[in-house]
Amino acid sequence: MIRVAIIGFGKIAADQHLPAIAADPRFELVAVATPAGDPGVGVPWYSDAAELLAAMDGAADAIAICTPPSARHDLARDALLAGFDVLLEKPPTTTLGELDALEALARERGGVLYTAWHSQFAPAVAPAAALLADSAIDTLHISWREDVRKWHPGQQWIWNAGGFGVFDTGINALSILSQIAPMPLLVRAATLSVPENRQAPIAATIDFIGGDWRAAFDWRFDAGEEWTIQIATRDGRRIALRDGGARLTLDGVDQPVEDHGEYPQIYDRFATLIGARACAVDREPLRIAADAFMVARRESVAAFD
């Protein structure tokens, strides 16, 4: 049995991590740390992460870190130094340097570090990767649009420096793309649309090297959700991943996919890594986002409250 504690108990931990842990007989939830108050999930609660780590010495094996990104490096470092294996929610850290340092520490100490990009486990991802394995991409269009008020209600950290803004959502598309594209994705140019009263973008566009390859992310979309990746190959096939990777179409025809659940697969992978005493650190989605921020033109848009 792998005894796991969660640090940071917001919506993603409650809606995804908690049921995935409960459904996997290899895991047992033993504690939660969150300053928001006791979540009432039947295990000890700590308001401070340091208190949890101290209390879990000998009482837990692994820590799932589900805080906002800016806190994850320090928490993961402390957990690794204390001998715990670590699962990091996406995006794993705010910088590539932080992620590299954590991986080096984990490997040095024989610990397990796992960067859990949940959208890579969406049903359409593996079959799309197979379709594209021997293909050259002609056009690539990503449209990742949703209403931030619906998906991040009351969350202020997303607007701060290091909060990622719309890339908190758009990086899901980049994580899928890094899995299915048969070559590395290189950023040519980008535009960040930043509300005049915020530090992080509410919308963004990215142009990739390679031709008509582009992405558009927008949090001002109030007509539902549009999470789509559309690809045309040079041999004439049209491949689309829709609904965040839940659906796959080939030349306009829906293809059969198997849905095993994103977070159950994350914890299955985590258990495998723990058994093998191995790390799995995927930095590509964060690298693509960082490259976009490095080259981006910034434009000021209307204030967002």
Residue, then its C-alpha position, 0 to 999 in steps of 0.5 A: m500500500i502506498r500511503v499518499a498525502i495531498i498538499g493543496f486541496g482545491k478544486i482539482a484535488a477534490d474533483q480528480h485526485l481524491p476519487a482517483i486515489a480512492a479507486d486505486p487499491r494500491f493507494e491510501l490517502v493519509a493526510v491533507a494540507t490546505p490553509a482553506g480549512d479542514p476539507g472533511v475527507g476523513v483523514p488528518w488535516y494540516s493548515d501548514a505543509a511543513e506541519l504535514l511533512a513533519a507529521m507524516d515522517g514514517a506515516a506516508d510514502a508519497i506527496a501529491i502537490c496540488t498547490p498553485p505553481s509558484a509554491r511547488h518547487d519549495l514544497a517538492r524540494d522539502a518533500l524529497l529531502a524528507g524522503f517522500d516520493v512526489l507527484l506534481e500537478k501541472p504545470p509542475t513549476t514556474t520555471l524550467g530551472e526549478l524543474d531541473a533542480l528538482e529532478a537532479l535532487a530526486r535522482e541524487r537521493g533515489g526518490v521518485l518525481y513525476t510530472a503529471w500532465h493529465s491531458q496527455f491521458a485523454p482518450a484521443v491522445a495515444p491513437a492520434a500519436a499513432l496516426l501521426a507517427d510516420s506523417a509530416i504535418d502540413t497545417l496545425h491549428i489549436s483553439w483552446r477557449e473557455d470562460v475563466r469565470k467558470w473554470h477559475p472562479g475567485q482564483q486570484w493567483i492565476w493573474n499574478a506573475g508566475g500564475f501562467g494566466v491563460f497558459d494554465t489552460g493552454i498548457n494542456a493543449l501544449s502537453i497533448l501536442s508534445q505527445i502527438a507531434p512527430m517533431p519538437l515544437l519550436v516557437r517563432a512568435a507569440t502575442l500575450s493579451v494582458p489586462e491592464n490591471r493584471q500581470a498574466p495574460i487573458a489570451a495568447t497566440i503562438d506561431f510555430i516554426g514549420g508553416d501554418w502552425r499556430a495556437a490561440f488561447d482565450w479565457r474570454f469565451d462564454a459560449g461553452e468550451e472549445w478545446t480543439i487541435q486540428i491537423a492536416t498532414r501532407d498526405g491529405r489526412r485531416i486529424a482532429l482532437r476535440d473536447g480536450g482530447a476526449r474525441l478523435t476524428l479522422d477525415g471528419v469521421d469519429q474514431p473509436v477511443e477508450d476512456h480510462g480516465e485521466y487521473p486514474q491513469i496518472y496514479d497508475r503511472f505513479a504506482t509503477l514509477i514508485g515500484a521501479r524507483a524511477c522518475a518521469v519528468d516531462r519538461e516539454p509543455l513547460r519549455i514550449a510555454a516558456d519559449a512563448f513568453m520569451v519571444a512574445r509581444r505584449e499588448s494591454v487589453a481592458a481591465f478584468d475584474 
